[in-house]
């Protein structure tokens, strides 16, 4: 008898999970339930008059190969684009400073650029050098990203370099952010080499060797597609449909029930039984079906940050930006509402018509209600006011877009990964052939979500 698997959620995790099921077991019948009228979740590309504008995630980290591998398999290899390399900046002390060359997420590996930078005071540089002589930190299980890097490199490096680069990725206060969930490799290298700086020097050499294996490969870290991230989603959707996957749009799951040895997906109008279920929705949603199980209580108190992406398009005659680079992040000591800005037309030239300039700014911090408290027009004005500290506007934008992402950034606080491991163990022991995964669990990056889907699929297929 044909086995049947239901996937709840048609974001990148859900779609890629269907892809992996069909690759391994073409005979399995797969149905995806999606509450909205579109696939892709947070990924949303807006195309108009020669612009290719990302309203959600902007790109993905190229060294995490899994997304590129799928793209090549579904016929998108020729559409892959690597970002233009260029200087990135940090806005601190009311000024844009170039990020020192050779650093890995703010951790210095080359002495010369670090000594030259004016972002860090001489005293701050001396304090950071202590890392070379300090023993590895003794921690009990987990530690905050802030505490770890402050102990290794000092307050100044943390606040002016590391926090702007790391904090924004997860939308979490860096003194709450779990190191062992988000950046465990830094602790591993510190223990391996007895010094964080020495460990990152080794990491840098490893990455160099990897590039030498592919001498023609572009140097940028990030990848995109010529027609935007939605083109990846659209091709993946079409590919899995060709393999026999069914996608039910505008179909909100009301409940997931267990009946004998089957799982029953109940919607407003129907109920269908499946041998296995994979849930890929945000935790706020899957708590509707599993909230009565005390093992899931952790998710009831898990915070999520509301953020917004703000896009501004200008005629190049109406903006003066003399910085040659791809964008900047902002130190939390700065008096701004925005947290970062990408000079999109410089980083991704294919996104913008000739003679135009495209900028993406990011708004939303933990505990900050600016996105909830203001209209789109007010948010655009806030962004323009903040950006006017770094560049000059001589006129109004040709157009602007505010894309709000309510409660979209799950906050991975200290101890998160241990809680997740416990919950996943509970699911394996009490809900056979059912898995729950996605951005609320282990990581928020697109390749990370795909990898989580792949791992869940492998477990399900071993049980089915």
Secondary structure as UniProt FT lines:
FT   STRAND          4..8
FT   HELIX           12..24
FT   TURN            26..27
FT   STRAND          29..33
FT   TURN            41..42
FT   STRAND          45..48
FT   TURN            49..50
FT   STRAND          51..54
FT   STRAND          60..61
FT   TURN            62..63
FT   HELIX           66..73
FT   TURN            74..75
FT   HELIX           77..79
FT   STRAND          80..82
FT   STRAND          87..92
FT   TURN            93..94
FT   STRAND          95..98
FT   TURN            101..102
FT   TURN            105..106
FT   HELIX           111..116
FT   HELIX           122..129
FT   HELIX           130..132
FT   HELIX           145..153
FT   HELIX           155..157
FT   HELIX           158..162
FT   HELIX           163..170
FT   TURN            174..176
FT   STRAND          177..178
FT   HELIX           179..182
FT   HELIX           184..193
FT   HELIX           196..213
FT   TURN            214..216
FT   STRAND          222..225
FT   TURN            226..227
FT   HELIX           229..242
FT   TURN            243..244
FT   STRAND          246..248
FT   TURN            249..250
FT   STRAND          253..259
FT   TURN            260..261
FT   STRAND          262..267
FT   STRAND          271..274
FT   STRAND          276..279
FT   HELIX           283..290
FT   TURN            291..292
FT   HELIX           294..296
FT   HELIX           297..301
FT   STRAND          304..315
FT   HELIX           316..318
FT   STRAND          319..320
FT   STRAND          325..330
FT   TURN            332..333
FT   STRAND          338..342
FT   HELIX           344..347
FT   HELIX           349..351
FT   TURN            354..355
FT   STRAND          356..363
FT   TURN            366..367
FT   HELIX           370..373
FT   HELIX           376..387
FT   TURN            388..390
FT   STRAND          392..393
FT   STRAND          399..410
FT   TURN            414..415
FT   HELIX           416..430
FT   TURN            432..433
FT   STRAND          434..436
FT   TURN            439..441
FT   HELIX           446..463
//
